[in-house]
Amino acid sequence: MTDVDSGSRTAEPGPQAYPPGAGLDDPGVVRAWARGATAALRREREAIDRVNVFPVADADTGTNLYLTLREGDRAVAEAPGDTTGARLLATLARAALLGARGNSGVILSEWLRGLAVAARRDGTTADLLTRAAASARSAVAAPAEGTILSAADAAGAAARAAGPDAGPLPVVTAAAAAARASARASREELDVLRTAGVLDAGALGLVLVLDALVVAAAGAGNGAEAGAAAGPAGAGDPAADDPAAGGVSVARGSMDAVTLDQLLDAGALPSAPDPVDALPAAGGEVEPHGTGSGALELMFVLTGPAGEQADTVAAGLRGALAEVGDSVVVVGGDAGTGTAVWQAHVHTDHLDRALVIAADAAQAGTLAQVHVRHLAAAGQHEWGVVAATSAPGLAGELARAGAVVLLTGGVGATVEPLVADDVERAAASTGARRVLLLGAPGVTVGAGAHLDVDELITVPSPTDVHAVVALAALGTLLPVGLPDLGGDPVDAHAVVGEALAGLSVHATSAAAAVGVLEQAAGPETTVVTVLADADVPADLPDLLAAALAGRAPDAELVVLETGRPGDGAQLGVEAAAPDPDDAEPEADV
């Protein structure tokens, strides 16, 4: 059994033990905090991922928290030097909302938004932490105790209890200690955590974020001497000078590593399920995954007009999405800039219905970053795929094959064009070291992009058929990317390239599809993939199967629905590469 903790600070340090420090109205504190918290989550993302079992054991909570806060940190770093603390908090929150990943990341972005709203109203540090906790909890359709929400509530309550005369540093120190205590207690509040023998991953992430706030408040407000005295481990504690000892340190006025300590049999691995074990064998189906009933994760950003009606959008989305899935979180709202922005998250087995809900909500606005992923495909691995498509009916199929899918249209609402940031975020969400990009020919990711992968390779794929064939060729290689039976590393790029080299694609109408197939298929044909729009006749697959049997009796026919309106069809015809051994010998000269 392994506990994950972030230090040994006492639960009630007492305001008198600390100088007052600086608060989040200080732009230096906000900048240092954003930088330090992001660095802490980056260092500890894998440790948090390992204990991630709730709401779904998809081993990516640490990664999602890091990716979310990283977006906010970048925006803060790029803000003008004279930006106020309150404006920096708003910048941090908005960027985190737009870049939020996963259930935990969306909740963290709303927690940050709560801070920003209270700061705009000149709230105290305790006010900010209290509003942040309330905002985060209100964003979740079905809040559970023993989670990041409980840790946020504990932090807010401890901040208020510090008293009106306490300075920012004792307030945030008490808040961080209370969040840690809540995280330690999480296993006793959630049965799934007790069974796995771990603490809640989201709560642990928030502890890191709050610990980094303690460091920033002490260091920015008191200088090197006060910072050393204010170290959370306490004056004279070796941990204050030794980052390897765990906890946080502000010795010498610098920020040392904010780390997670492994306690109670630290050498043992947690018993949280490995997401790789949930993957299907070749041709198999994925079993229900984790505690929720939804196997697909849908996220989208909704932008709409500001005003009084904006207040009801989030509540309406939560209620509607809760009818088609679980792990529902909707955050955001009117930011006072003339537009309102929300980020929505749901785990669902009814992607088509969830997309209708998203489209209905966007009738007066736009959608962006419409992101679909199969939860069993999470986790660290060698190769990943990002596939962009305007066919909503294919989104689930591509996601189940292991891709992170970016939906670019076809949902009955305006979807904003993809930009490089969308692709970068999706690439990071694959959890892979190397990522293939399919179906996004107009998007260029520059050499200076902030990628969290070693390599992003754009595969020429002008049609949806290319994406389907590429993923079919990878088969069970995704999302794991393990070495093949011969022991050599798999080159997914080469596998896809070989498959696409033998592919010809023909766009046609349903009425002409049989004739096109008879012309395109021949004895060398191995597979024909048909992507049928929503209005094609119901008997078209049977007609195509009969035509293919006459041209290539041993060939396989695969018919998938695009979900797009119309009676069009795309036919992808794959031919076997010629066998060199079957070639006729050259004549002697």
Buried (B, 14 or more C-beta within 10 A) or exposed (E): EBBBBBBBBEEBBEBEBBBBBBBBBBBBBBBBBBBBBBBBBBBBBEBBBBBBBBBBBBBBBBBBBBBBBBBBBBBBEEBEEEBBBBBBBBBBBBBBBBBBBBBBBBBBBBBBBBBBBBBBEEBBBBBBBBBBBBBBBBBBBEBBEBBBBBBBBBBBBBBBBBEEEBBBBBBBBBBBBBBBBBBBBBBEBBEBBEEBBBBBBBBBBBBBBBBBBBBBBBBBBBEEEBBBBBBBBBEEBEBBBBBEBBBBBBBBBEBBBBBBBBBEEEEEEBEBBEBBEBBEEEEEEBEEBBBBEBBBBBBBBBBBEBEEEBEEBBEBBBEBBBEBBBBBBBBBBBBEEEBBBBBBBBBBBBBBBBBBBBBBBBEEBBBBBBBBBBBBBBBBBBBBBBBBBBBBBBBBBBBBBBBBBBBBBBBBBBBBEBBBBBBBBBBBBBBBBBBBBBBBEEBEBEEEEEBBBEEBBBBEBEBBBBBBBBBBBBEBBBBBBEEEEEEEEBBBBEBBBEBBEBBEBBEBEBEEBBEBBBEBBEEBBBBBBBBBBBEBEEEBBEBBBEBBEEBBEEBEBBBBBBBBEEBBBBBBBBBEEEEEEEEEEEEEE
